[in-house]
Amino acid sequence: MNTKVQFYLKLTKEEFLAYYQGHKLFVRVRTHQGFTIQFRAKHLRQWVTVDGVEGEFEIIFDKSKQFVSLRML
């Protein structure tokens, strides 16, 4: 069974630059459900704008806690 969690994320363009340049690989967030998760920053690329990344997201993990998908809500 897959696990879905939601979270809000705001990264300025300067903050995202560290991920883009490879200095940081993982984004760590606190979910609306109250726990902390991390996932590879590369999964956010499609939502990067000139201002950075901002929005509500839903991430899905499989039963082994491996990344399945990420979508903007």
C-alpha contacts under 8 A as a table, 3 or more apart, distances in Angstrom:
res1	aa1	res2	aa2	distance
1	M	62	D	6.45
1	M	63	K	5.53
2	N	60	I	6.48
2	N	61	F	5.58
2	N	62	D	4.34
2	N	63	K	5.54
3	T	60	I	5.50
3	T	61	F	5.17
3	T	62	D	6.21
3	T	63	K	7.13
4	K	58	E	6.61
4	K	59	I	5.71
4	K	60	I	4.50
4	K	61	F	6.59
5	V	31	T	6.48
5	V	32	H	7.36
5	V	33	Q	6.99
5	V	58	E	5.56
5	V	59	I	5.58
5	V	60	I	6.64
6	Q	31	T	5.64
6	Q	32	H	5.76
6	Q	33	Q	7.40
6	Q	56	E	7.09
6	Q	57	F	5.53
6	Q	58	E	4.34
6	Q	59	I	6.43
7	F	29	V	7.23
7	F	30	R	6.71
7	F	31	T	4.52
7	F	32	H	5.38
7	F	56	E	5.74
7	F	57	F	5.44
7	F	58	E	6.55
8	Y	31	T	7.50
8	Y	32	H	7.85
8	Y	54	E	7.55
8	Y	55	G	5.68
8	Y	56	E	4.42
8	Y	57	F	6.20
9	L	29	V	7.39
9	L	53	V	7.16
9	L	54	E	5.43
9	L	55	G	5.61
9	L	56	E	6.46
9	L	57	F	7.49
10	K	52	G	7.61
10	K	53	V	5.58
10	K	54	E	4.23
10	K	55	G	6.63
11	L	14	E	7.86
11	L	15	E	5.62
11	L	16	F	5.92
11	L	52	G	5.55
11	L	53	V	5.10
11	L	54	E	6.32
12	T	15	E	5.08
12	T	16	F	6.17
12	T	51	D	5.94
12	T	52	G	4.47
12	T	53	V	6.49
13	K	16	F	5.13
13	K	17	L	6.11
13	K	49	T	7.86
13	K	50	V	6.63
13	K	51	D	5.19
13	K	52	G	3.92
13	K	53	V	7.37
14	E	17	L	5.15
14	E	18	A	7.31
14	E	52	G	7.52
15	E	18	A	5.96
15	E	19	Y	7.59
15	E	52	G	7.74
16	F	19	Y	5.25
16	F	20	Y	6.21
16	F	52	G	6.30
16	F	53	V	7.62
17	L	20	Y	4.85
17	L	21	Q	5.96
18	A	21	Q	5.30
18	A	22	G	6.26
18	A	23	H	5.18
18	A	24	K	5.77
19	Y	22	G	5.06
19	Y	23	H	5.84
19	Y	24	K	4.74
19	Y	25	L	5.80
19	Y	26	F	7.72
19	Y	41	A	6.27
19	Y	42	K	7.94
20	Y	23	H	7.71
20	Y	41	A	7.99
20	Y	42	K	7.91
21	Q	24	K	7.77
22	G	25	L	6.06
24	K	27	V	7.95
25	L	40	R	5.69
25	L	41	A	5.77
25	L	42	K	7.79
26	F	38	Q	6.08
26	F	39	F	5.28
26	F	40	R	4.40
26	F	41	A	5.28
27	V	38	Q	5.37
27	V	39	F	5.53
27	V	40	R	6.11
27	V	41	A	5.53
28	R	36	T	6.81
28	R	37	I	5.67
28	R	38	Q	4.23
28	R	39	F	6.78
29	V	36	T	5.56
29	V	37	I	5.65
29	V	38	Q	6.36
30	R	34	G	6.19
30	R	35	F	5.47
30	R	36	T	4.34
30	R	37	I	6.46
31	T	34	G	5.27
31	T	35	F	5.54
31	T	36	T	6.14
31	T	37	I	7.27
32	H	35	F	7.68
39	F	43	H	7.79
39	F	67	F	7.38
40	R	43	H	6.07
41	A	44	L	5.64
41	A	45	R	7.43
42	K	45	R	5.55
43	H	46	Q	7.49
43	H	70	L	7.02
44	L	47	W	5.66
44	L	48	V	6.73
44	L	53	V	7.75
45	R	48	V	5.39
47	W	53	V	6.10
48	V	51	D	7.62
48	V	52	G	5.26
48	V	53	V	4.95
49	T	52	G	5.08
49	T	53	V	6.31
55	G	72	M	6.83
55	G	73	L	7.55
56	E	72	M	5.88
56	E	73	L	5.41
57	F	70	L	6.97
57	F	71	R	5.63
57	F	72	M	4.37
57	F	73	L	5.29
58	E	70	L	5.77
58	E	71	R	5.43
58	E	72	M	6.36
58	E	73	L	6.67
59	I	67	F	7.79
59	I	68	V	7.62
59	I	69	S	5.77
59	I	70	L	4.39
59	I	71	R	6.52
60	I	67	F	6.36
60	I	68	V	5.35
60	I	69	S	5.26
60	I	70	L	6.40
61	F	64	S	7.56
61	F	65	K	5.11
61	F	66	Q	5.20
61	F	67	F	4.66
61	F	68	V	5.16
61	F	69	S	7.26
62	D	65	K	5.15
62	D	66	Q	5.42
62	D	67	F	6.63
62	D	68	V	6.30
63	K	66	Q	7.37
